[in-house]
Structures are given as C-alpha cells and as structure tokens.
Amino acid sequence: MINKTKTAPLFALTFPNINPIALQIGPISIHWYGLSYIAGLLLGFEMAKKAIQKIQLKMDLNELLSAVMIGIIIGGRLGYVLIYDPLFYISYPLEIIAIWHGGMSFHGGALGAFFGTIYACKKEKASIHKGLDLLALCATPGLFFGRIANFINGELYGRSTTHTFGMLFPNGGNVLRHPSQLYEALGEGLILGIILLITTYFFYREGRVFSIFVIGYGIIRLCIEFTREPDNHLGLLFLNLSMGQWLSIIMIVLGGVWTYARIKNRLY
C-alpha cells in the first residue's frame, strides 16, 4: 500500500508487482528481461530488412547483426566494469565474465555496436555511414523493451517525488519514486524511434539518422536522468550530475562534432 503522508499525492500510482519470471517450465525459467531482448532483436531485425532497401545499403544483414551483437556484449560489459565499478572487478577479476550476475552499460554497449558496425561494413565493403544509420534506427526497439523490462523488475527506478506519477517500488524504500524506466522507454525508445523512422523514409541523407540518434539519445537521457536514482556506489558527481548524464554529455558533444564535420564537408 502507498504510504499516505501529508506530502503523498492523492492519485499516486501503484507498482504492478509483475513476476519477473514470465514462464516457468520445470527447472527452466523464462524471464521478462530475456523476452525483452528477444522482442527488441526481432523487431529491430524486421525494421532492418525494410530499411536496408530504403537506404540502399548493400551488405549481408546477418553479418552486420552478428558483429553488432558481439560488440554490444563485449562493450556493454567492459563499459560497466571500467566505468561503474572498477574497484570491485579489480578485487574479483573472474566476475568480469560473469555477465549472468548483471551489470551492462548502455554507453559501453553502444560503443561496442559502433565498432562492430564499422568492422562489418569494412568486411562487406559497404558504406559505414549507412551501416551506422541502420544501427541507430534498429536500436530503438531494444531500448524500449529493455526499459520496460527494467520497470517489471523494479530496478533502475527514479528519485523520490511527491508528483502524481510517484510509485512505490519493491526495493525503493517506503517513498514514492518516479517510474523513470517508463520515461526512458517513451523517450529513448518510442519517441526517438518515430523521429528516426520519419527521417529514414522521408528526409534521408547518408549519416543523418546516426547523427540524430547520438545527439537525440544524449539529450533525452540527460534530461530524464534528473528523475532517475543515481547508482548507490557512485552517487552524484561534479555539478550534481550522475555518471549517466556525464556520459550523455559526451555523446552530445561527439555527435555534434560528427554532424558539424559532415555539414562542413557538404555531406548533409
């Protein structure tokens, strides 16, 4: 039940308490988190099959997918290890490969996917910029479903609030919190995805979709992080910004430099 204090809103939301395990078959457990990855992958792949013809990218889509998946896994894990908790992994190095214990960084995974795409495009002798456009467009379903899974698991919840959208999370203490996972699913997955779809099918220029994704994601994540609880072992850093916000600022700057260079060279 919601703690009805003087500051609690009258119509605060109730956490649905969905079982993280979607299906149990004997000793086999199928988690919503795993299903979210499958859903994001399948939808992204279907989008890629159509968009690859629209942007006229000539390469083997399976080759690109394999390289991107390897890049996401390696980059996401190393990003988390090096950025979020390096001291722990220095003490317990074998935990670096224990990805089943959790701990993946979006920004690390994005960097891994970036280099994976470059590798696949060079191998296939295809346009790197078109490959990155395809990567950006098809990443948004995974972002959407991933944040929904975070919400179902009651993890990565928001900061305390007295807003009507406040919610009690199972592991968030007896305080109302922002359902920031839903904010991110809406912003990073749905809204950004629609913008990229419109750009791809109506305003496409080589490299433009990737630029919009990098800058757009950075801006959306930077803003939403003001409602998200920072990592316990890191807290807020310089200027009271979280690690996720600083990494997002870096994305915005790099995306701006990338875009400026292409505009200067009259590629947009």
N, C-alpha and C positions, 0 to 999 in steps of 0.2 A: 504493500500500500504506500501511497505517497505521504510523505511527512508534511502534514498541514501546519506549517508555521505561518507566522504573520506575513512573511515575505513570499510564501509559495503562491503561485498563480492559481486562479480558480479552475482553469481548464488545462492543467498540466497533463502531458501525455504519459501513458503507461507503457513501459517496456514490454514487448510481446512475449518475452521468455520462450522463444522458439528453440527447440532442442538442436544443438549444433550438429548432431548426427541426423542426417536426412533419412537414412535407411540402414537397418541392421539386419544382416543375413548371417545367422550363426555367429562365428567369431569375426566376421567381416563387417567393418563399419564404414559407411559412405558418408562423409562429412559435407555440409553445405559449402565449406571452403573449397574442397576439391571440385564439387559440381560447378562452383562459380568460375574456376579456371577453365573447366571444360566448356562451359557456356560461352565465356569470353573468347576462347580459342576458336570454337566452331563458328560463331557469328562473325568474328574478325576474318576468318578464312573465307567465308561466303562473301563478305564485303570485298575482300581482296580479289576474288575471282572475277568480280564485275568491274571493279575499279582499275584492275591491271589492263583491261582492254580500253577503258576510257582514256587513261593517261598514256597508252601505247608503250608500256614497259615490256620489253622483250627479254624474258628470263623464265627459268623454271621456278614456279611458285613454291614447290616443295623444298627446293634448295634454300630459298630465302627463309622459309618457315623454320627449317632445321637450324640454320645459323642464328636466327633471332632467338629461338628457344634456348639454345646453349648459352648465348650471350646474356639473356635475362637471368638464367640460373646462376651463372658464374658471377656476373656483375652485381646482381642483387645481393648475393651472399657476401661477397667481398666488400661491397659498399657498406653493408650493415656492420661487418666485422671491423673495418677500418675507421668508419665514421662514428658509429653509435656506441660501441662498447669494446674498444681495442684492448684495454687493460685486462678484461675478463678473458679474452681469447689468447692473450699472451700467457696467462696463467694456465689456461686449459686449451692448448692448441688443437687437440683432437675434436673439440666441439665445433671447430670451423667447418668441418664436413658434415656435421650432424644437422642438416637442414630440416629434418623432421621435428626438431625441437623449436622451430620457429626462428624468425629473425631474417627478414629480407628488406632491403632498402629499395624504394621506387627509383630514386635518383641513380643508384648503382645499377639497377636493372635496366634503366633507360640508356645509360652509357654503354652497357654491355650489348643491348639491342642495336644501338647506333653502330658500334664497331662490327657486330655480326652482319648487319645490312651492308656495310661497306665491303666486308670480305666477300659476301655472296655476290654482290654486284660486280666486283672486280673479277671474280672467278668466272662469272657468266658474261663478262664484257658488256654489261648493261649500264644504263645511266644511274649513277649513285644518287643524284638528286631526286630522280623519280622513285628510286627504291626507298629513300627516306620519306618521301611523300606518302607512299603506300604504307609504310610502317606507322607513321603518325596517325593516319586515318583509321587503320585497323586496330590501333592500341586502345581506342576509346571504349569499345565494349568490355574489354578486360578490366579497365579502370572502373567502369560502372558496376559490374558484377562483383569485383573484388571488394569494393566499399560496402556493397550490400551484405557480403559475407562477413565483413568486419562488424557490421551492425548486428547481425544474427548472433555472432559470437560474443557480443557485448564488450568488444575490445576497441582500442583507439578511440575511446569516447571523448566528449568535449569537456570544456571547463564548466565550472559551476555557473548557474544562471537562475534568475527569477522570471525569465521570459515564459510565455505561454508554451513554447516549444520544449521547455525543460522536461527532463525524463530521468527517472531513477534507473541506473544501470546496476546489474548484479554485483560487479566488483568496483563500483564507483563511489562507495560510501553512501551515507544517508543524506545526500544532497542532490538537488536537481541539476542535470547537466545537459549541455547542448548535444543533440544527436548529430555530431559533426560528420559522422560517416555518411549520413544521408545527404548532408550539404555537399560533400565531396562527390558522391555518386551523381548528384544532379549537375554540379558544376563541371567537374573534370570529365565525367563520362557522357552524360546526356547532352548538355548544352554545347560543350566543346565539340562533341561528335557531330551534332547537327550543323554547326558552323563549318566544320571540315568537309562534311558531305556537300554542302551548298557550294563551297569553294571548289571542290573537286569536279563537280558536274556542271557548274555554271561560270566559274571565274578562274579556271585552271591555268596556271603558268608553272613551269618546272621549278620545284623548290619552294613554292609559295605555301603549300599545305604544311610542310615541315616547319617552316618559319612561324606560321600562325600557331601550330601546336606548341612549340617550345615556349614562345612568349605567352600564349594564352594559358597554358597549363601553369606556368610560373606565376602569373598574376592571380589566377583563381586559387591556387594552393596557398600563396602568400596571404591572401585575404581570409580564407577560411581557417587558416591556422590560428587566427586570433580567437577562434571559438574552440579550438582543439587543445586538450590537455597535453602539455609537453611531456617528453619521456622523463620518468622519475629520476633516473641516474644522470640526466643532463640538465633538466630544468630549462629556464630561460637564459639565454646567453647575452652577448653585447646588445645594447639598446632594447633589452627585454624582448628579443626575438628568439624564436625556437630554432633548433638546428634545421628543421624542415623549411622554415622561412628563409634562412640564410642560403640554403641550397637552391631554393626557388629564385632568390635574387640573382644568384649566379646564372641560373637558366635564362632569366630575363635578359641579363647583360650579354651573355653569349649569343642568345637568339637575336638580340638587337644588332650585334656586331655582324653576325652571319647575314642578316637581312640587309643591312647597310652596304655590305660589300657587294651583294648581288644587285642592289639598286644602282650602286655606283658603276658597276660594270654593265648596266642596262640589261640585266637578265630577268627583271620583273616587268 
